[in-house]
Amino acid sequence: MEKRGARVTYAECYKRVRPQADPRPLLEAWSRGEIQAVSVLSADTLENFVAMLGEAAAPRLAGTALVVAHEAIAAHPLTARFARVLVAPPGLHGLPRALVSLRMAP
């Protein structure tokens, strides 16, 4: 664009980093049966989430459904740690519909 006379200004406003959050409140909620599903919108999110929880969370993941935004995420090796993987339909309402479908499943 600059070659044709346009002035280009870059604004970096998105950065993927692993949160430095304490996973204990999440693990405690899982222990109380408050978490039945997890949703992720990217492979990076999945990797960060699993790493943040650590290996001690493996039994919890094994009993939890994972809802992903795309087939490519569903193919990620870390999805094998979850009880079930569901690809959400596309569009604005895809993720909520997928989560509701889990609740209605036998």
Rosetta constraint file for C-alpha pairs under 8 A:
AtomPair CA 1 CA 5 HARMONIC 6.79 0.50
AtomPair CA 1 CA 6 HARMONIC 5.46 0.50
AtomPair CA 1 CA 7 HARMONIC 7.67 0.50
AtomPair CA 1 CA 8 HARMONIC 7.44 0.50
AtomPair CA 2 CA 6 HARMONIC 4.68 0.50
AtomPair CA 2 CA 7 HARMONIC 5.90 0.50
AtomPair CA 2 CA 8 HARMONIC 6.58 0.50
AtomPair CA 16 CA 44 HARMONIC 7.63 0.50
AtomPair CA 17 CA 48 HARMONIC 7.98 0.50
AtomPair CA 18 CA 48 HARMONIC 5.39 0.50
AtomPair CA 18 CA 52 HARMONIC 7.60 0.50
AtomPair CA 19 CA 48 HARMONIC 7.61 0.50
AtomPair CA 19 CA 52 HARMONIC 7.62 0.50
AtomPair CA 20 CA 52 HARMONIC 7.90 0.50
AtomPair CA 21 CA 52 HARMONIC 7.66 0.50
AtomPair CA 23 CA 27 HARMONIC 6.17 0.50
AtomPair CA 23 CA 52 HARMONIC 6.80 0.50
AtomPair CA 23 CA 53 HARMONIC 5.90 0.50
AtomPair CA 24 CA 28 HARMONIC 5.97 0.50
AtomPair CA 25 CA 29 HARMONIC 6.19 0.50
AtomPair CA 26 CA 30 HARMONIC 6.25 0.50
AtomPair CA 27 CA 31 HARMONIC 6.21 0.50
AtomPair CA 27 CA 53 HARMONIC 7.99 0.50
AtomPair CA 27 CA 57 HARMONIC 7.48 0.50
AtomPair CA 28 CA 32 HARMONIC 6.37 0.50
AtomPair CA 29 CA 33 HARMONIC 6.49 0.50
AtomPair CA 29 CA 34 HARMONIC 5.34 0.50
AtomPair CA 29 CA 35 HARMONIC 6.62 0.50
AtomPair CA 30 CA 34 HARMONIC 5.49 0.50
AtomPair CA 30 CA 35 HARMONIC 5.15 0.50
AtomPair CA 30 CA 36 HARMONIC 7.97 0.50
AtomPair CA 30 CA 60 HARMONIC 7.14 0.50
AtomPair CA 35 CA 64 HARMONIC 7.68 0.50
AtomPair CA 36 CA 63 HARMONIC 7.92 0.50
AtomPair CA 36 CA 64 HARMONIC 5.42 0.50
AtomPair CA 36 CA 65 HARMONIC 6.47 0.50
AtomPair CA 37 CA 64 HARMONIC 5.40 0.50
AtomPair CA 37 CA 65 HARMONIC 4.59 0.50
AtomPair CA 37 CA 66 HARMONIC 5.67 0.50
AtomPair CA 37 CA 67 HARMONIC 7.17 0.50
AtomPair CA 37 CA 99 HARMONIC 7.63 0.50
AtomPair CA 38 CA 64 HARMONIC 7.23 0.50
AtomPair CA 38 CA 65 HARMONIC 6.33 0.50
AtomPair CA 38 CA 66 HARMONIC 4.94 0.50
AtomPair CA 38 CA 67 HARMONIC 6.15 0.50
AtomPair CA 39 CA 66 HARMONIC 5.66 0.50
AtomPair CA 39 CA 67 HARMONIC 4.52 0.50
AtomPair CA 39 CA 68 HARMONIC 5.71 0.50
AtomPair CA 40 CA 45 HARMONIC 6.06 0.50
AtomPair CA 40 CA 46 HARMONIC 6.05 0.50
AtomPair CA 40 CA 66 HARMONIC 7.67 0.50
AtomPair CA 40 CA 67 HARMONIC 6.50 0.50
AtomPair CA 40 CA 68 HARMONIC 5.20 0.50
AtomPair CA 40 CA 69 HARMONIC 6.77 0.50
AtomPair CA 41 CA 45 HARMONIC 6.79 0.50
AtomPair CA 41 CA 68 HARMONIC 5.88 0.50
AtomPair CA 41 CA 69 HARMONIC 5.08 0.50
AtomPair CA 41 CA 70 HARMONIC 7.71 0.50
AtomPair CA 41 CA 73 HARMONIC 7.98 0.50
AtomPair CA 42 CA 46 HARMONIC 6.48 0.50
AtomPair CA 42 CA 68 HARMONIC 7.67 0.50
AtomPair CA 42 CA 69 HARMONIC 7.25 0.50
AtomPair CA 42 CA 73 HARMONIC 6.42 0.50
AtomPair CA 43 CA 47 HARMONIC 6.16 0.50
AtomPair CA 43 CA 73 HARMONIC 5.46 0.50
AtomPair CA 43 CA 76 HARMONIC 7.08 0.50
AtomPair CA 44 CA 48 HARMONIC 6.05 0.50
AtomPair CA 45 CA 49 HARMONIC 5.95 0.50
AtomPair CA 46 CA 50 HARMONIC 6.19 0.50
AtomPair CA 46 CA 78 HARMONIC 7.50 0.50
AtomPair CA 47 CA 51 HARMONIC 6.07 0.50
AtomPair CA 47 CA 78 HARMONIC 7.33 0.50
AtomPair CA 48 CA 52 HARMONIC 5.87 0.50
AtomPair CA 49 CA 53 HARMONIC 6.33 0.50
AtomPair CA 50 CA 54 HARMONIC 6.25 0.50
AtomPair CA 50 CA 78 HARMONIC 7.86 0.50
AtomPair CA 51 CA 55 HARMONIC 7.93 0.50
AtomPair CA 53 CA 57 HARMONIC 5.84 0.50
AtomPair CA 54 CA 58 HARMONIC 7.65 0.50
AtomPair CA 57 CA 61 HARMONIC 6.32 0.50
AtomPair CA 58 CA 62 HARMONIC 6.15 0.50
AtomPair CA 58 CA 81 HARMONIC 6.97 0.50
AtomPair CA 59 CA 63 HARMONIC 6.61 0.50
AtomPair CA 60 CA 64 HARMONIC 6.45 0.50
AtomPair CA 61 CA 65 HARMONIC 7.79 0.50
AtomPair CA 61 CA 81 HARMONIC 6.02 0.50
AtomPair CA 61 CA 82 HARMONIC 4.95 0.50
AtomPair CA 61 CA 83 HARMONIC 6.94 0.50
AtomPair CA 62 CA 81 HARMONIC 5.54 0.50
AtomPair CA 62 CA 82 HARMONIC 4.51 0.50
AtomPair CA 62 CA 83 HARMONIC 4.79 0.50
AtomPair CA 63 CA 82 HARMONIC 6.55 0.50
AtomPair CA 63 CA 83 HARMONIC 5.11 0.50
AtomPair CA 64 CA 82 HARMONIC 5.70 0.50
AtomPair CA 64 CA 83 HARMONIC 5.27 0.50
AtomPair CA 64 CA 84 HARMONIC 6.97 0.50
AtomPair CA 65 CA 82 HARMONIC 6.01 0.50
AtomPair CA 65 CA 83 HARMONIC 5.43 0.50
AtomPair CA 65 CA 84 HARMONIC 4.68 0.50
AtomPair CA 65 CA 85 HARMONIC 5.93 0.50
AtomPair CA 65 CA 86 HARMONIC 7.56 0.50
AtomPair CA 66 CA 79 HARMONIC 7.47 0.50
AtomPair CA 66 CA 82 HARMONIC 6.33 0.50
AtomPair CA 66 CA 83 HARMONIC 7.60 0.50
AtomPair CA 66 CA 84 HARMONIC 6.04 0.50
AtomPair CA 66 CA 85 HARMONIC 4.77 0.50
AtomPair CA 66 CA 86 HARMONIC 6.24 0.50
AtomPair CA 67 CA 85 HARMONIC 5.83 0.50
AtomPair CA 67 CA 86 HARMONIC 4.81 0.50
AtomPair CA 67 CA 87 HARMONIC 5.82 0.50
AtomPair CA 67 CA 88 HARMONIC 6.40 0.50
AtomPair CA 67 CA 95 HARMONIC 7.53 0.50
AtomPair CA 67 CA 98 HARMONIC 7.06 0.50
AtomPair CA 67 CA 99 HARMONIC 7.17 0.50
AtomPair CA 68 CA 73 HARMONIC 6.34 0.50
AtomPair CA 68 CA 74 HARMONIC 6.34 0.50
AtomPair CA 68 CA 85 HARMONIC 7.28 0.50
AtomPair CA 68 CA 86 HARMONIC 6.26 0.50
AtomPair CA 68 CA 87 HARMONIC 4.99 0.50
AtomPair CA 68 CA 88 HARMONIC 5.96 0.50
AtomPair CA 68 CA 95 HARMONIC 7.97 0.50
AtomPair CA 69 CA 73 HARMONIC 7.10 0.50
AtomPair CA 69 CA 87 HARMONIC 5.84 0.50
AtomPair CA 69 CA 88 HARMONIC 5.32 0.50
AtomPair CA 69 CA 89 HARMONIC 7.51 0.50
AtomPair CA 69 CA 90 HARMONIC 7.53 0.50
AtomPair CA 69 CA 95 HARMONIC 7.18 0.50
AtomPair CA 70 CA 74 HARMONIC 6.55 0.50
AtomPair CA 70 CA 87 HARMONIC 5.84 0.50
AtomPair CA 70 CA 88 HARMONIC 6.96 0.50
AtomPair CA 71 CA 75 HARMONIC 6.33 0.50
AtomPair CA 71 CA 87 HARMONIC 6.29 0.50
AtomPair CA 72 CA 76 HARMONIC 6.85 0.50
AtomPair CA 74 CA 79 HARMONIC 6.35 0.50
AtomPair CA 74 CA 85 HARMONIC 6.65 0.50
AtomPair CA 74 CA 86 HARMONIC 7.58 0.50
AtomPair CA 74 CA 87 HARMONIC 6.79 0.50
AtomPair CA 75 CA 79 HARMONIC 7.17 0.50
AtomPair CA 78 CA 82 HARMONIC 7.97 0.50
AtomPair CA 79 CA 85 HARMONIC 6.85 0.50
AtomPair CA 86 CA 98 HARMONIC 7.24 0.50
AtomPair CA 87 CA 98 HARMONIC 7.50 0.50
AtomPair CA 88 CA 94 HARMONIC 5.21 0.50
AtomPair CA 88 CA 95 HARMONIC 5.19 0.50
AtomPair CA 88 CA 97 HARMONIC 7.43 0.50
AtomPair CA 88 CA 98 HARMONIC 5.18 0.50
AtomPair CA 89 CA 93 HARMONIC 7.91 0.50
AtomPair CA 89 CA 94 HARMONIC 4.41 0.50
AtomPair CA 89 CA 95 HARMONIC 6.88 0.50
AtomPair CA 89 CA 97 HARMONIC 7.76 0.50
AtomPair CA 89 CA 98 HARMONIC 7.10 0.50
AtomPair CA 90 CA 94 HARMONIC 5.20 0.50
AtomPair CA 90 CA 95 HARMONIC 7.97 0.50
AtomPair CA 93 CA 97 HARMONIC 6.09 0.50
AtomPair CA 94 CA 98 HARMONIC 6.15 0.50
AtomPair CA 95 CA 99 HARMONIC 6.27 0.50
AtomPair CA 96 CA 100 HARMONIC 6.15 0.50
AtomPair CA 97 CA 101 HARMONIC 6.10 0.50
AtomPair CA 98 CA 102 HARMONIC 6.52 0.50
AtomPair CA 99 CA 103 HARMONIC 6.76 0.50
AtomPair CA 100 CA 104 HARMONIC 6.44 0.50
AtomPair CA 101 CA 105 HARMONIC 6.11 0.50
